[in-house]
Amino acid sequence: MHERLYSQDAINANLSSLTLEAQKRADKDAQKKAAKASAAEARAQEVKATSKVLIKRIERNKRKYVTAVQGLEAHGLELKKVAKDFGKKFATGSSVTKIPGGGEEITVQGDLSDDIYDYVVETYKDIPEDNIDCIEDKKKKSAG
């Protein structure tokens, strides 16, 4: 049993009885909201356009490397899913780890920086290629 509290006619009559001032205010509010939404969208697009994806090769010891990938979440990607994809694609261990200073990165076992670069460019087409950087991060040996 569905009961209508107000008929459409009653609603229309009430709306038409709104003062012109109130209607103008309502229109202004609607325009403000639309402007705010488009500004937020533009800001999100800007963040996507400027945020970099870093692919780092980190030497663990002698001939062992891990590859860290940062900055994918800024492009609206779920890190856990991407980590799983990396693991399947490269047949290796891959996980999401927290990084000091806040944030998360994907850590992949092995020296896969070039392969991951190619894979990210091919798979996630909404990330501009210019925004993907490869960095080699060697543990510095103390001189002495």
N, C-alpha and C positions, 0 to 999 in steps of 0.2 A: 504494500500500500504506500504510494508515493503522494505526499501532500504538498501542494504548492502554497507557500505562504503569501507570495505577492504575485499578482497577475502581471503579464508583460505590460499591459496598459497602465497599471498603477506605477510600475517602475519608470516607464516613459514619462508619465505625468510628473513624477517627482524630479526626474532629470531635467525636464524642461523648466521646472520651477526654480532650478538652481539659478542664482543670480549670474548675470553675465560676468561679473568680476570673478566669482568662484570658478566659472568655466575657463576664463582666461588663465587663472592661477593653475588649474588642473592641466591645461595645455602646456603652460610654461614648465611645470614639474615634469611632464612627460618628455618635453624637449630636453630638459636638463638631464634626465635619466638616460635618454638615448645618446646624448653627447658624452656623458660619463662612460657609458658602455663602449662606445666607439673609441674613446681615448684609452680605455683599459686594453681594448683589443690591439690598438696601435702600439701601446707599450709592450704588450706581450710579443707582438711581431718583432719589435725592435730588439727585445731581449734575445729572441731566437736568432735574429740576424747577427747580433754581435757576440753571442756566447760561443766560446771556443770548445771544441772537443779535443782533449789532449790524450795522445797515445804515448805512454812512456815505457821504455824498455829499462828495466832495473836489474842490475847484476846482483845475484844473491851470493854466490861464491864460485870461484874458478870458472866453470863453464855452464853454470845454471842461471837462467834468467826467468823473470816474471814480467808480464806486460800489464800495465795498469791503464785503464781507460776512464777518463773523467769528463764530465760535462754533458753526458747524454741526457740526463734528466731535464736539462733546460730546454730540450727539444721535444719534451712531452713523451719520452720513452720510459717504460718501466724497466728499471735496472735488473730486477730479478729475471724477467723474461729474456732480456738481451743477454744476460750472463748465461742463461740456459742455452740460448741459441749459439753463443760463442762455443760453449762446451761441446755441443753436438757437432757444430760445423768443423771445429778443429780437433775433435776427439781428445780433449784435455780437460783438466780440472779448471773450473771457472767459478768465481764466487763474488758476491757483493760485500765489500768491506768498508768500515767507517774510516774516514781519514781525520787526522788531527786537524783541529780548526773547523770542524763541522763539515758535513757533507758525506757523500759516499762515492766509491769508485768500484769499477769491476776489475778484479784481478784474475788474470789468465796465466796458467802455468806455461812456461816456454817462451822463446823469443819469437813472437808472432806479430810484432809491430807492423810490418809491411802488409801481412795477410789481413790483419784486422782493419788497417786503413782501407784496403781495397774492398773488403766486405762491407764496411760502414758506408762507403761511397756508393756501392751498388745497391745495398739493401734499403738504406734509409735515405731516399732521394730528397727529402725535405731539408736535409742538412747540407748547406752549401760546402762544396769541396774546399774552398778557401778557409773555412772555419775549422778544418781538421789539421792538427799539428802533430808531428811525430818528434819526440824528444828522446835522446839517449841519456839515461841517468846512471852514471857509473859511481860506485862507492869510491870516494876519494881515498887514495892510499896516503897515509901520513908520510911526508918527506922526512927521511932521517936515517 
